[in-house]
Amino acid sequence: MTHATADTNLPRHFSTYLYRHGTLYLLILLIPPLLWFGIVYLGSLFALLIQ
């Protein structure tokens, strides 16, 4: 095997790892929107406190 074939298998290995660890996949999908909602929520609270 050459080095090029090992590099092309990296996305496949990562995909397989996420498939086998479903909770990690779920966390990767849910954390960004939850962080966004938290930032908007806290920003709204701070805006109300400033007024």
MIFIRO-387932 format. One record per residue: residue number from 1; x, y, z of N, C-alpha, C, O in turn. Coordinates in steps of 0.05 Angstrom, whole numbers, plus 5000, padded with zeros to 4 digits. Layout:
% MIFIRO-387932
{rec NUM,{X,Y,Z},{X,Y,Z},{X,Y,Z},{X,Y,Z}};
...
% end
This chain:
% MIFIRO-387932
{rec 1,{5017,4976,5000},{5000,5000,5000},{5017,5025,5000},{5039,5025,5011}};
{rec 2,{5007,5045,4988},{5022,5070,4987},{5010,5089,5008},{4989,5083,5020}};
{rec 3,{5023,5111,5011},{5013,5132,5030},{4987,5144,5020},{4971,5152,5037}};
{rec 4,{4983,5146,4994},{4959,5159,4983},{4934,5143,4990},{4913,5155,4995}};
{rec 5,{4936,5117,4990},{4912,5101,4996},{4905,5102,5025},{4882,5101,5033}};
{rec 6,{4925,5106,5042},{4920,5109,5071},{4905,5135,5076},{4888,5136,5094}};
{rec 7,{4912,5156,5061},{4899,5182,5065},{4870,5182,5056},{4853,5195,5067}};
{rec 8,{4864,5167,5035},{4837,5166,5025},{4819,5150,5043},{4794,5154,5042}};
{rec 9,{4830,5133,5060},{4813,5117,5078},{4807,5132,5104},{4790,5123,5119}};
{rec 10,{4819,5155,5108},{4815,5170,5133},{4785,5178,5136},{4774,5174,5158}};
{rec 11,{4773,5190,5116},{4744,5196,5119},{4727,5172,5125},{4707,5173,5140}};
{rec 12,{4734,5150,5112},{4718,5125,5117},{4722,5115,5146},{4702,5106,5158}};
{rec 13,{4746,5117,5156},{4750,5108,5184},{4735,5126,5203},{4724,5117,5223}};
{rec 14,{4736,5152,5198},{4721,5171,5215},{4691,5166,5214},{4678,5167,5234}};
{rec 15,{4681,5161,5190},{4653,5155,5186},{4645,5129,5201},{4624,5128,5214}};
{rec 16,{4661,5109,5199},{4656,5084,5213},{4657,5088,5243},{4640,5077,5258}};
{rec 17,{4676,5104,5253},{4677,5110,5282},{4652,5124,5291},{4641,5117,5312}};
{rec 18,{4642,5143,5276},{4618,5157,5284},{4594,5139,5283},{4575,5141,5299}};
{rec 19,{4593,5120,5264},{4571,5102,5261},{4570,5083,5285},{4549,5076,5296}};
{rec 20,{4594,5074,5295},{4595,5056,5317},{4590,5070,5344},{4581,5057,5363}};
{rec 21,{4595,5096,5345},{4590,5111,5370},{4568,5132,5364},{4573,5155,5359}};
{rec 22,{4543,5122,5366},{4520,5138,5358},{4517,5163,5376},{4507,5183,5367}};
{rec 23,{4523,5160,5402},{4520,5183,5420},{4539,5206,5412},{4531,5230,5414}};
{rec 24,{4563,5199,5404},{4582,5220,5395},{4571,5234,5371},{4573,5259,5368}};
{rec 25,{4560,5219,5352},{4549,5231,5328},{4525,5249,5335},{4523,5271,5324}};
{rec 26,{4509,5240,5354},{4486,5257,5362},{4496,5283,5375},{4485,5304,5370}};
{rec 27,{4517,5281,5392},{4528,5305,5405},{4539,5324,5384},{4536,5348,5387}};
{rec 28,{4553,5314,5364},{4565,5331,5344},{4543,5345,5328},{4546,5368,5320}};
{rec 29,{4520,5332,5325},{4498,5345,5311},{4483,5365,5328},{4473,5386,5318}};
{rec 30,{4480,5360,5354},{4463,5377,5371},{4478,5400,5385},{4465,5420,5391}};
{rec 31,{4503,5398,5389},{4517,5419,5404},{4518,5446,5390},{4512,5466,5403}};
{rec 32,{4523,5448,5364},{4523,5475,5352},{4496,5489,5353},{4496,5513,5360}};
{rec 33,{4473,5477,5347},{4448,5491,5350},{4442,5499,5379},{4431,5520,5385}};
{rec 34,{4449,5481,5398},{4444,5487,5426},{4461,5511,5435},{4452,5527,5451}};
{rec 35,{4486,5512,5426},{4503,5534,5433},{4492,5560,5421},{4492,5581,5434}};
{rec 36,{4482,5559,5397},{4470,5582,5384},{4446,5592,5399},{4443,5616,5404}};
{rec 37,{4428,5574,5407},{4404,5581,5422},{4413,5594,5449},{4401,5613,5458}};
{rec 38,{4433,5582,5462},{4442,5593,5487},{4454,5621,5484},{4449,5638,5501}};
{rec 39,{4469,5626,5463},{4480,5652,5458},{4458,5673,5453},{4459,5695,5464}};
{rec 40,{4438,5665,5437},{4416,5684,5431},{4400,5689,5457},{4392,5712,5462}};
{rec 41,{4396,5668,5473},{4381,5671,5497},{4395,5689,5517},{4383,5708,5528}};
{rec 42,{4421,5685,5521},{4436,5701,5539},{4439,5730,5529},{4438,5749,5544}};
{rec 43,{4442,5733,5503},{4444,5759,5491},{4418,5775,5495},{4418,5799,5501}};
{rec 44,{4395,5761,5493},{4369,5774,5498},{4367,5782,5527},{4357,5804,5533}};
{rec 45,{4375,5765,5545},{4374,5772,5573},{4391,5796,5580},{4383,5814,5595}};
{rec 46,{4415,5797,5569},{4433,5819,5574},{4422,5845,5562},{4425,5866,5574}};
{rec 47,{4409,5843,5539},{4397,5866,5527},{4374,5877,5544},{4370,5901,5547}};
{rec 48,{4359,5859,5556},{4337,5868,5574},{4349,5880,5600},{4337,5900,5610}};
{rec 49,{4371,5870,5610},{4383,5881,5634},{4395,5908,5629},{4395,5925,5647}};
{rec 50,{4405,5913,5605},{4417,5939,5599},{4396,5961,5597},{4401,5984,5604}};
{rec 51,{4372,5954,5588},{4351,5974,5585},{4342,5986,5611},{4325,6003,5612}};
% end
